[in-house]
Amino acid sequence: MFSLNKGEGPRLLITGGNHGNELEGPLVARRIIEWLPKAQTCGNVIVLPVLNPLALQAWSRNTPLDGLNLNRVFPGRADGSVTERIADAVSRVLLPMADTIFDLHSFGPTWKCPPAATTHPIADPDLMANTVRMAEAFKLPLTLLWQHNDTAGMFDIVVQDQGKIFVCAEFGGGSVGADNLAIYEAGVRNALIALGLLGGKAEYPTFREQKSGQTLETDPSDEVKSPATGIFEPRCSVLDEVKQGDVIGVLHPLESLTAESVAIRAPSTSIVIGIASAAHVEINKAVAVVARPVKK
């Protein structure tokens, strides 16, 4: 863990490695540690590159010793399993030391996702507005208001229940590339500038020749699911605009070499924000996620 205190000012906690198969977060966190001592002008920043080292060592979303997903067991238990004890330590020791939390994720090895700063719907309208502003300060191509069905035990819920700002950065998937890491790092730097922890001017990082950001929202109905077990062939890319009925991908069934392939279509006029990367999929598993502009 890295901690740098330069007096009065914002208190920020940056974490990576919540899921062990999402490598961009730990890598970007280590980059931040390299340049932060010379760049930080005030406040206190704590950087924990790997929240779950056991999962990272196993390159697994879940902790191999107990099979639990760290991002579903917060606030944890001091007398629980190893994953629950990690969540408890973060909740009791680290969270009281920060007012803003950035949790660095990616979409994992089988998905593609554009650079995005995300949050979930929050009941407190002031906290919701402040959180969205903080997410937009990353100046990534996408700011996403993401509503999940499965939110119990998530890190952000514990933080937001304390009235603190939590932004989850989601970017990448598949292979880890230098360009992706550079964009991710630039987004975090922009957010640090917006908080007042750094001097300098924020810049929009370029992704697929796009600089300007957009704010979208998605909910569980925007998950596009596979109608059968098979191999998913993507027919579009992230940030593509699609109309209702457009082909997002094709599912090639495995039960027979002569079985007819199935076109998987967009449920609405929307923007693709996540797509499975030529993956073997089970029936009723998500193969794509779409979103729409936030309603003002």
C-alpha positions in Angstrom: 0.0 0.0 0.0 1.2 3.5 -0.8 0.1 6.6 1.1 1.1 10.2 0.6 0.0 13.0 2.8 0.6 16.6 1.7 -1.5 18.5 4.3 -5.0 19.8 4.1 -7.1 18.9 1.1 -9.1 16.1 -0.4 -8.7 12.5 0.9 -8.7 9.9 -1.9 -8.4 6.1 -1.9 -7.5 4.4 -5.2 -7.9 0.6 -5.4 -7.2 -2.0 -8.0 -7.3 -5.8 -8.2 -10.8 -6.2 -6.7 -11.2 -8.9 -9.3 -8.0 -10.9 -9.9 -8.5 -11.4 -13.7 -8.8 -7.6 -14.4 -5.2 -6.5 -14.8 -5.5 -2.9 -16.0 -6.4 -1.6 -12.5 -3.3 -2.9 -10.7 -1.0 -1.7 -13.6 -2.5 1.8 -13.7 -2.3 2.0 -9.9 1.4 1.2 -10.0 2.0 3.9 -12.6 0.2 6.5 -10.4 2.5 5.6 -7.5 5.5 6.3 -9.7 4.7 9.9 -10.6 2.4 11.0 -7.7 5.0 12.1 -5.2 6.3 14.8 -7.5 2.9 15.8 -8.8 0.6 15.9 -5.8 0.2 19.4 -4.3 -2.1 18.9 -1.3 -4.3 16.4 0.5 -3.9 12.7 1.2 -3.9 9.9 -1.4 -3.8 6.2 -0.6 -3.2 3.7 -3.4 -3.7 0.0 -2.9 -2.9 -1.6 -6.3 -4.3 -5.0 -5.4 -7.2 -5.5 -3.1 -7.3 -9.3 -3.6 -3.8 -10.7 -4.1 -5.0 -14.3 -3.9 -7.4 -13.8 -6.8 -4.7 -11.9 -8.8 -2.2 -14.7 -8.3 -4.8 -17.2 -9.6 -5.9 -14.8 -12.4 -9.4 -15.4 -11.1 -12.5 -13.2 -10.6 -13.1 -15.0 -7.3 -10.8 -15.9 -4.4 -9.6 -19.5 -4.9 -9.6 -20.4 -1.2 -13.3 -19.7 -0.6 -14.7 -19.2 -4.0 -16.1 -15.8 -3.1 -16.3 -12.6 -5.2 -14.8 -9.8 -3.1 -17.1 -7.3 -4.7 -20.1 -9.1 -3.4 -19.2 -9.5 0.3 -18.7 -5.9 1.6 -18.6 -4.7 4.3 -17.2 -8.1 5.2 -16.7 -9.9 8.5 -13.7 -9.9 10.8 -14.3 -13.6 11.7 -15.3 -14.7 8.2 -13.5 -16.4 5.3 -10.4 -14.8 3.7 -12.5 -12.8 1.2 -14.8 -11.5 3.9 -11.8 -10.5 6.1 -10.3 -8.5 3.2 -13.6 -6.6 2.8 -13.8 -6.0 6.5 -10.2 -4.6 6.7 -11.0 -2.2 3.8 -14.3 -1.2 5.3 -12.9 -0.6 8.9 -9.4 0.6 8.2 -9.2 2.3 4.8 -12.6 3.8 4.2 -12.5 6.1 7.3 -9.3 7.6 5.9 -10.9 8.8 2.6 -13.9 10.9 1.3 -13.6 9.8 -2.3 -12.9 6.3 -3.7 -11.8 5.3 -7.2 -12.0 1.5 -7.8 -10.1 0.5 -11.0 -11.7 -2.4 -12.9 -11.8 -3.8 -16.4 -14.2 -6.1 -18.2 -12.1 -9.1 -17.8 -10.6 -11.5 -20.3 -13.7 -12.3 -22.4 -15.3 -8.8 -22.9 -14.5 -5.6 -24.7 -15.5 -2.3 -23.1 -14.7 1.4 -24.0 -13.0 3.6 -21.5 -15.7 4.4 -19.0 -16.2 5.9 -15.5 -19.2 4.4 -14.0 -21.6 4.7 -11.0 -24.8 3.1 -9.9 -28.1 5.0 -9.2 -28.0 6.6 -5.7 -31.1 7.5 -3.7 -29.5 10.8 -2.3 -29.9 13.3 -5.2 -27.0 15.5 -4.1 -24.6 12.5 -3.7 -25.8 11.3 -7.1 -25.1 14.6 -8.8 -21.7 14.9 -7.2 -20.8 11.4 -8.1 -21.7 11.9 -11.8 -19.7 15.1 -11.9 -16.7 13.2 -10.5 -17.2 10.4 -13.0 -17.4 13.0 -15.9 -14.2 14.6 -14.6 -12.2 11.5 -15.8 -13.1 12.9 -19.3 -13.2 9.4 -20.7 -15.3 8.7 -23.8 -18.0 7.3 -21.7 -19.6 8.1 -18.3 -22.1 5.4 -17.5 -24.9 5.2 -15.0 -25.2 1.5 -14.6 -28.1 -0.2 -12.8 -27.6 -3.8 -11.8 -29.9 -6.4 -10.3 -27.0 -8.0 -8.4 -25.8 -5.2 -6.1 -25.7 -6.8 -2.7 -22.3 -6.6 -1.0 -20.7 -4.4 -3.6 -17.9 -2.0 -2.6 -19.6 1.1 -3.9 -22.8 0.4 -1.9 -20.9 0.5 1.4 -19.1 3.7 0.4 -22.2 5.5 -0.8 -24.1 4.5 2.3 -21.5 6.6 4.2 -22.3 9.6 2.0 -18.9 9.3 0.1 -18.2 9.5 -3.6 -17.3 6.3 -5.4 -16.4 6.0 -9.0 -15.7 2.7 -10.7 -13.5 2.9 -13.8 -14.2 0.1 -16.3 -12.0 -0.2 -19.4 -10.5 -2.9 -21.6 -10.9 -6.6 -21.5 -9.2 -9.4 -23.4 -5.5 -8.5 -23.9 -3.9 -5.6 -22.0 -2.5 -3.0 -24.4 -0.2 0.0 -24.0 -2.8 2.3 -25.6 -5.5 1.2 -23.2 -3.3 1.7 -20.2 -2.3 5.2 -21.3 -5.9 6.3 -21.7 -6.9 4.8 -18.4 -4.0 6.5 -16.6 -4.9 9.8 -18.3 -8.4 9.5 -17.1 -7.3 9.0 -13.5 -4.9 11.9 -13.7 -7.8 14.1 -15.0 -9.9 13.1 -11.9 -7.0 14.0 -9.6 -6.8 17.4 -11.2 -10.5 17.9 -10.8 -10.2 17.0 -7.1 -7.5 19.7 -6.7 -4.8 17.2 -5.8 -2.7 18.0 -8.8 -2.0 21.1 -10.9 -2.2 21.2 -14.6 -4.9 21.0 -17.2 -7.1 18.0 -17.9 -7.3 16.6 -21.4 -9.7 14.3 -23.2 -7.8 11.1 -24.0 -8.5 9.8 -27.5 -10.2 6.4 -28.1 -11.1 5.3 -31.6 -10.4 8.8 -32.8 -13.1 10.2 -30.4 -12.2 12.7 -27.7 -15.5 14.1 -26.5 -17.3 12.2 -23.7 -20.9 11.2 -23.5 -23.0 10.2 -20.4 -25.2 7.1 -20.9 -27.4 4.9 -18.7 -28.1 1.2 -18.8 -30.2 -1.2 -16.8 -30.6 -5.0 -16.6 -33.0 -5.1 -19.6 -30.1 -3.7 -21.7 -28.2 -7.0 -21.4 -28.4 -8.9 -24.7 -28.4 -12.7 -23.9 -27.5 -15.7 -25.8 -30.5 -17.9 -27.0 -28.4 -21.1 -26.8 -25.1 -22.5 -25.9 -22.5 -21.9 -28.6 -19.7 -19.7 -29.9 -20.5 -15.9 -30.1 -19.2 -14.0 -33.1 -19.3 -10.2 -32.6 -20.6 -8.2 -35.5 -20.1 -4.7 -34.0 -17.6 -2.9 -31.8 -18.0 -0.9 -28.6 -19.4 2.6 -29.0 -21.1 1.6 -32.2 -24.6 3.1 -32.6 -27.2 0.4 -33.4 -30.9 0.6 -34.3 -33.5 -1.8 -32.9 -33.2 -5.1 -34.8 -29.6 -4.5 -36.0 -27.4 -7.6 -35.8 -25.0 -7.3 -32.8 -23.5 -10.7 -33.2 -24.2 -14.3 -34.4 -24.5 -17.3 -32.2 -23.1 -20.6 -33.7 -24.7 -23.5 -31.9 -22.4 -26.4 -30.8 -24.8 -29.3 -30.9 -24.3 -29.9 -34.6 -22.0 -28.6 -37.3 -25.0 -28.2 -39.6 -27.2 -26.3 -37.0 -28.3 -22.9 -38.3 -26.6 -19.9 -36.8 -28.7 -17.4 -34.9 -28.6 -13.6 -35.4 -28.6 -11.7 -32.1 -30.2 -8.3 -32.5 -30.2 -5.0 -30.7 -33.3 -4.7 -28.4 -33.5 -0.9 -29.0 -31.9 2.0 -30.7 -28.8 2.4 -28.5 -25.0 2.4 -28.2 -23.0 -0.7 -27.6 -21.0 -0.4 -24.4 -19.8 -4.0 -23.9 -19.5 -7.0 -26.1 -18.2 -10.6 -25.6 -15.0 -11.2 -27.4 -15.5 -14.2 -29.6 -16.4 -16.3 -26.5 -18.0 -19.7 -25.9 -21.2 -18.8 -24.1 -23.9 -20.7 -22.3 -27.6 -20.2 -22.9 -29.1 -17.1 -21.3 -25.7 -15.5 -20.7 -25.0 -11.9 -21.6 -23.1 -11.4 -24.9 -23.5 -7.6 -25.2 -24.7 -4.6 -23.2 -26.2 -1.5 -24.7 -27.1 2.0 -23.2 -28.8 5.2 -24.0 -28.2 8.9 -23.3 -29.3 9.9 -19.8 -32.7 11.4 -19.7 -32.5 15.0 -18.6 
